[in-house]
Amino acid sequence: MRAGHQATGPGAITPDGCAVELYSRLPVGTEPDVIASAVPAGAHILELGCGVGRVTHPLLERGFTVTAVDESPAMLERVSGARTICSPIEDLDLGEQFDVVMLGSFLVHAGDVEVRQALLRACVRHVAPAGCVLIQREGEDWHNDVPRERVDPSGFTVRIVSSEPAGDGAHSVHAEYEFPDATWTQTFLSRPLAREQFEEILTEAGLKVDRYLTDDRTWVRAVPAA
Ligand SMILES: C[S@@+](CC[C@H](N)C(=O)[O-])C[C@H]1O[C@@H](n2cnc3c(N)ncnc32)[C@H](O)[C@@H]1O
């Protein structure tokens, strides 16, 4: 388990506390539409932290080619139709460049600054000079608006129970996913990043914001700064 991450619930759990069975049940939202609106048709997408392919599969259906990366073999077993690579993102060095590199699921908020820097370096290493990096970041009041819950129409409830300072600017977030027949919990470290801080860390990594893709600025299209 990665430091500061814990989880409970049935089935295999990834080093960052994600449950494979839970992610197999979660429906996809607007992510594929947001992504499709920001990249050329038929682009080759390097998806970092793909999980079971919740977003990968709709992207394949839309005609994109996807290389899907995750450090969990149990997650990758459920991905079909994409080339899969089992690796920590930090260590990934494929010697290839992609039209699009995608760092979704708020991974840019890694609690450990060195991990975050390594994630962004992996994005920069793999993006083509004329390509883009799509990043999903947390909403502005994400850590203040707690506790909160959302009842999904498909029949489960997700709760962000708490977000407590855990030292050095990181927060420990506790989440619960309650289904009629199973409950999963996840505790993970997340480093809040206001818009200015987020843009600064992109600059440090050699990227710049091209545009925000959603009104809440949670999806970002970044490009190489040089
Ligand atoms: C929250 S899940 C989301 C999965 C998928 N992106 C989705 O939206 O359904 C995060 C996934 O990223 C993977 N992951 C997290 N940090 C990683 C890292 N540093 N290197 C490789 N995989 C990582 C986990 O194993 C997990 O499958």
PDBQT file of the ligand as one rigid body, heavy atoms in Angstrom, charges set to zero:
ROOT
HETATM    1  C1  LIG A 301      -9.188   6.145  -8.703  1.00  0.00    +0.000 C 
HETATM    2  S1  LIG A 301      -8.690   4.793  -9.728  1.00  0.00    +0.000 S 
HETATM    3  C2  LIG A 301      -9.352   5.401 -11.270  1.00  0.00    +0.000 C 
HETATM    4  C3  LIG A 301      -9.233   4.500 -12.417  1.00  0.00    +0.000 C 
HETATM    5  C4  LIG A 301      -9.732   5.102 -13.743  1.00  0.00    +0.000 C 
HETATM    6  N1  LIG A 301      -8.922   6.246 -14.136  1.00  0.00    +0.000 N 
HETATM    7  C5  LIG A 301     -11.169   5.518 -13.641  1.00  0.00    +0.000 C 
HETATM    8  O1  LIG A 301     -11.452   6.711 -13.692  1.00  0.00    +0.000 OA
HETATM    9  O2  LIG A 301     -12.019   4.641 -13.505  1.00  0.00    +0.000 OA
HETATM   10  C6  LIG A 301      -6.954   5.147  -9.869  1.00  0.00    +0.000 C 
HETATM   11  C7  LIG A 301      -6.161   4.105 -10.620  1.00  0.00    +0.000 C 
HETATM   12  O3  LIG A 301      -4.860   4.619 -10.829  1.00  0.00    +0.000 OA
HETATM   13  C8  LIG A 301      -3.900   3.641 -10.462  1.00  0.00    +0.000 C 
HETATM   14  N2  LIG A 301      -2.737   4.388  -9.966  1.00  0.00    +0.000 N 
HETATM   15  C9  LIG A 301      -2.744   5.312  -8.987  1.00  0.00    +0.000 A 
HETATM   16  N3  LIG A 301      -1.515   5.818  -8.833  1.00  0.00    +0.000 NA
HETATM   17  C10 LIG A 301      -0.730   5.187  -9.734  1.00  0.00    +0.000 A 
HETATM   18  C11 LIG A 301       0.651   5.286 -10.072  1.00  0.00    +0.000 A 
HETATM   19  N4  LIG A 301       1.440   6.167  -9.462  1.00  0.00    +0.000 N 
HETATM   20  N5  LIG A 301       1.124   4.495 -11.050  1.00  0.00    +0.000 NA
HETATM   21  C12 LIG A 301       0.306   3.615 -11.697  1.00  0.00    +0.000 A 
HETATM   22  N6  LIG A 301      -0.995   3.469 -11.413  1.00  0.00    +0.000 NA
HETATM   23  C13 LIG A 301      -1.513   4.258 -10.452  1.00  0.00    +0.000 A 
HETATM   24  C14 LIG A 301      -4.553   2.779  -9.426  1.00  0.00    +0.000 C 
HETATM   25  O4  LIG A 301      -3.970   1.488  -9.393  1.00  0.00    +0.000 OA
HETATM   26  C15 LIG A 301      -6.012   2.795  -9.885  1.00  0.00    +0.000 C 
HETATM   27  O5  LIG A 301      -6.285   1.734 -10.744  1.00  0.00    +0.000 OA
ENDROOT
TORSDOF 0
